[in-house]
Amino acid sequence: MTRAAAFFDLDKTILATSSALAFTRPFYRGGLITRSDVIRSAYAQFIFLASGADHDQMERMRTYMSSLVTDWEVAKVQEIVAETLDQIIDPAIYDEAVALIEEHRALGRDIIIISSSGTEVVEPIGERLGVDLAVGTQLEVIDGRYSGEILFYAYGEGKAQAMRDLAAERGYDLSTSYAYTDSITDLPMLEVVGHPTAVNPDSDLRRIASDRGWPVLDFRRPVAMRQRIPIERRSAVAAVGAGVAVTAVALGVAWYLRRRR
């Protein structure tokens, strides 16, 4: 028995910001990064928001973030994210994205976020939005610290393969499923489903969407999550957050091991 799912990118699709770069100032205050790291991340955030990230920029960001977090304490990162998430991310949720998520949920489709940001950021956001699964980039942890090794990079073809794996595991029919993203680097993610949609697309993705007749949505209304999502739903979602996190981590390791083999 098959069913459909709705797959959402996170940055500039659900959020009006970069979820990973948005935490640079809290990480600085927490002693994890230097002032120069803050300036560099602020510049990367500006480029990302102004023009979107192409393949080369995403690869440079991957290398930079991998080296940056090496030897960070995982517990410290999780603590900082938990303490600052509401101030940083809460006001940056697109109202149109929340409405779209609610529409898919009402039609019985599973809601899945798949983002190149780390799971420590993606999963708490997914919990607040009440999604069924949040998948992010998986970093190797040794003795409670990040080693700098990336187990699974949720980017490009990696996203598409993750979606195919989830479809096989959960019984999704990808031909009747939906995908939403803003970046040309996520083209494989859109091509794997029957209902692709470009959201706030960069110029390359907008052109391809026009050529292929794909819908294009432009989200313009960031709204505070606490105003948009009822408190009782956020409380109920928080209770199942741990299960979401464990599933995402297990999937990430499975993809990594298969690629290594």
C-alpha positions in Angstrom: 0.0 0.0 0.0 1.6 3.2 -1.2 1.1 6.8 0.0 2.4 10.2 -0.9 4.7 12.5 1.0 5.7 16.2 0.8 9.4 16.9 0.9 10.5 20.4 1.9 13.9 22.0 1.7 14.4 24.3 4.7 16.4 27.5 3.9 14.5 30.1 1.8 11.7 27.5 1.4 10.3 27.3 4.9 12.7 29.7 6.5 13.5 33.2 5.3 17.2 32.7 6.3 20.0 30.2 6.4 19.4 27.9 9.4 23.0 27.0 9.8 24.6 30.4 9.4 21.9 32.0 11.6 23.5 30.6 14.7 27.0 32.1 14.3 26.4 34.8 16.8 25.1 32.5 19.5 28.0 30.2 18.8 30.4 33.1 19.2 28.8 34.1 22.5 29.1 30.5 23.6 32.8 30.5 22.9 32.7 28.0 19.9 33.9 30.4 17.2 36.0 33.6 16.9 34.9 37.1 15.7 36.5 36.5 12.3 34.3 33.4 12.0 31.3 35.5 12.7 32.3 38.0 10.0 32.9 35.3 7.5 29.6 33.6 8.2 27.8 36.9 8.0 29.2 37.4 4.5 28.2 33.9 3.5 24.7 34.6 4.8 24.5 37.7 2.7 25.6 35.9 -0.4 23.2 33.1 0.3 20.2 35.4 0.8 21.1 37.7 -2.1 21.7 35.2 -4.9 21.3 31.6 -3.6 24.2 29.2 -3.4 25.6 27.4 -6.4 27.5 24.1 -6.4 30.9 25.6 -5.8 29.6 27.8 -2.9 27.9 24.8 -1.3 31.1 22.7 -1.5 33.1 25.6 0.0 30.5 25.9 2.8 30.7 22.2 3.4 34.5 22.3 3.8 34.4 25.4 6.0 31.7 24.1 8.3 33.4 20.7 8.6 36.6 22.3 9.7 34.9 24.9 11.9 33.0 22.4 14.0 35.8 19.9 14.5 36.2 19.1 18.2 33.1 21.0 19.3 31.2 19.4 22.1 27.8 18.1 20.8 26.1 18.8 24.1 27.2 22.4 24.0 25.9 22.9 20.4 22.6 21.4 21.3 22.3 23.6 24.4 23.0 26.8 22.4 20.5 25.8 19.7 17.8 25.0 22.3 18.4 28.3 24.1 18.4 30.6 21.1 16.2 28.8 18.5 13.1 30.7 19.3 14.8 34.1 19.1 16.6 33.4 15.8 14.4 31.0 13.9 10.9 31.7 15.3 10.4 35.1 13.4 11.7 33.7 10.1 9.1 31.1 9.2 7.2 31.8 6.0 3.5 32.0 6.6 2.9 30.6 3.2 5.1 27.5 3.9 3.2 26.8 7.1 -0.1 27.0 5.3 1.2 24.6 2.6 2.4 22.1 5.2 -1.0 22.2 6.9 -2.7 21.6 3.5 -0.5 18.5 2.9 -1.1 17.3 6.4 -4.9 17.6 6.0 -4.7 15.5 2.9 -2.9 12.7 4.8 0.6 13.2 3.4 3.7 12.8 5.5 5.7 16.0 5.8 9.5 15.6 5.6 12.1 18.3 5.9 15.4 17.5 4.1 18.1 20.1 4.5 21.9 20.5 4.1 22.1 22.1 7.6 23.1 19.9 10.5 20.7 17.7 12.3 21.2 19.6 15.5 19.5 22.5 13.8 17.1 20.8 11.4 15.5 18.4 13.9 14.4 21.1 16.6 12.9 23.1 13.8 11.1 20.1 12.4 9.8 19.3 15.9 8.3 22.8 16.2 6.7 22.5 12.8 5.3 19.1 13.6 6.8 17.3 10.6 6.9 13.5 10.4 10.7 13.4 9.8 13.6 15.9 9.7 16.7 14.8 7.8 19.9 16.9 7.9 23.6 16.6 7.3 25.0 14.0 9.6 28.4 14.7 11.4 30.4 12.0 12.9 30.6 12.2 16.7 33.4 10.6 18.7 33.4 10.7 22.5 30.8 13.5 22.5 32.7 15.7 20.0 32.5 16.3 16.3 35.4 14.7 14.4 35.0 16.8 11.3 34.0 13.8 9.2 30.6 14.2 7.4 28.7 10.9 7.4 26.0 12.1 5.1 25.8 15.4 3.2 22.1 16.2 2.5 22.8 18.0 -0.7 22.2 17.5 -4.4 21.9 13.9 -5.5 22.3 12.9 -1.8 18.9 14.4 -1.1 17.3 12.5 -4.0 18.8 9.2 -2.9 17.6 9.9 0.7 14.1 10.4 -0.7 14.3 7.2 -2.7 15.4 5.3 0.4 12.6 6.8 2.5 10.1 5.9 -0.2 11.3 2.2 -0.2 11.3 2.1 3.6 8.0 3.9 4.2 6.0 2.9 1.1 5.9 6.4 -0.5 4.8 6.6 -4.1 7.2 9.3 -5.4 5.2 9.7 -8.6 2.4 11.2 -6.5 4.6 12.9 -4.0 5.6 16.6 -3.8 8.9 18.5 -3.4 9.7 22.1 -2.7 13.0 23.9 -2.8 14.6 27.2 -3.9 18.0 26.1 -5.3 19.3 24.8 -8.6 21.5 22.5 -6.5 18.4 20.7 -5.4 17.3 19.9 -8.9 17.7 16.1 -8.3 15.3 16.5 -5.4 12.6 18.0 -7.7 13.2 15.5 -10.5 12.6 12.5 -8.3 8.9 13.3 -7.5 5.8 13.7 -9.7 4.9 17.1 -8.3 8.0 19.4 -8.2 7.6 23.1 -7.2 10.2 25.8 -7.1 9.9 28.1 -4.1 11.7 31.5 -4.1 13.9 30.0 -6.8 17.3 31.3 -7.9 17.5 32.4 -11.5 18.7 29.0 -12.8 16.0 27.1 -11.1 13.3 29.6 -12.1 14.4 29.2 -15.8 14.3 25.4 -15.6 10.9 25.5 -13.8 9.6 27.7 -16.6 11.0 25.5 -19.3 9.5 22.3 -17.7 6.1 23.9 -16.7 6.7 23.4 -13.0 4.8 25.6 -10.5 6.7 28.6 -9.0 5.8 30.0 -5.6 7.2 33.2 -4.2 6.9 33.4 -0.4 7.1 36.8 1.1 5.5 36.8 4.6 7.8 35.7 7.5 5.8 35.2 10.6 6.5 34.2 14.2 6.0 30.5 14.6 4.5 30.9 18.1 1.8 33.0 16.5 1.2 30.7 13.5 1.3 27.3 15.2 -0.9 26.5 18.1 0.9 26.0 21.4 -0.9 22.6 22.0 0.4 21.3 18.7 4.0 22.4 19.5 3.8 20.8 22.9 2.5 17.5 21.4 5.2 17.5 18.8 8.0 18.0 21.3 7.0 14.8 23.0 7.9 12.8 19.9 10.9 14.7 18.9 13.4 12.2 20.2 12.0 9.5 17.9 12.4 11.8 14.9 16.0 12.5 15.8 16.9 8.8 16.2 15.4 7.9 12.9 17.2 10.7 11.0 20.6 9.7 12.5 20.0 6.0 11.7 19.2 6.8 8.1 22.2 9.0 7.7 24.6 6.3 8.9 22.9 3.8 6.6 23.4 6.0 3.5 27.0 6.7 4.5 27.9 3.0 5.0 26.3 2.0 1.7 28.3 4.7 -0.2 31.5 3.5 1.5 30.8 0.0 0.4 
